Amino acid sequence: TIAIQALHIRNLEYQGRLDEAIIPAADLHERLSSTLGEDHADTLQAEGVLNSLYVDSGRWNDVDTIMAIRRTRWDDDPDELVKLTLLISNNTTSDYKERYLDLALDSAQRAVALRGEQDPEMTSNLASVHLARGEHAEAVRWLETTISNAGEEHEEIETYQSTLEQAREQMAAASESAHAP
């Protein structure tokens, strides 16, 4: 019956009845959390739906609560922290992205602290967050670290190098516009 409830919630959402959709979504999330656990895939999916409804209805205090719970839940899991940073830094809702970029930075820094600066995935992720925040010099520094630690044979080396080029171009453009009359 989870699928039926999910369809009901989506139907309400598509009708623009967000407040009405939040009630069964919150109930479903609570029941799944208590029966399956917070980390179960179904619970996490229900949490994502609920969070999306909160964002769409502008219930930022509720979104803040979910985001804080996520950050705490994944404090010792660098892979989940990376997923959280990507969720934030790649989000297309500008209010959401702006509101949670500090959390993304904190999560990316924690992932690097856990896994170490020698892990290119972690440092590349941190660089991406700095880019999303417009911190080009920090992004360049972390991308240089990423490339140095990845080595020429790494499967993502071309992506890292391309991103570094883009970061340098953005840094130069920002510098030029800051010095323009």
PyMOL commands that set and color helices and strands:
alter all, ss='L'
color gray80, all
select helices_A, chain A and resi 2-14+18-36+41-56+60-73+78-89+94-115+120-132+136-150+157-179
alter helices_A, ss='H'
color red, helices_A
deselect
rebuild
show_as cartoon
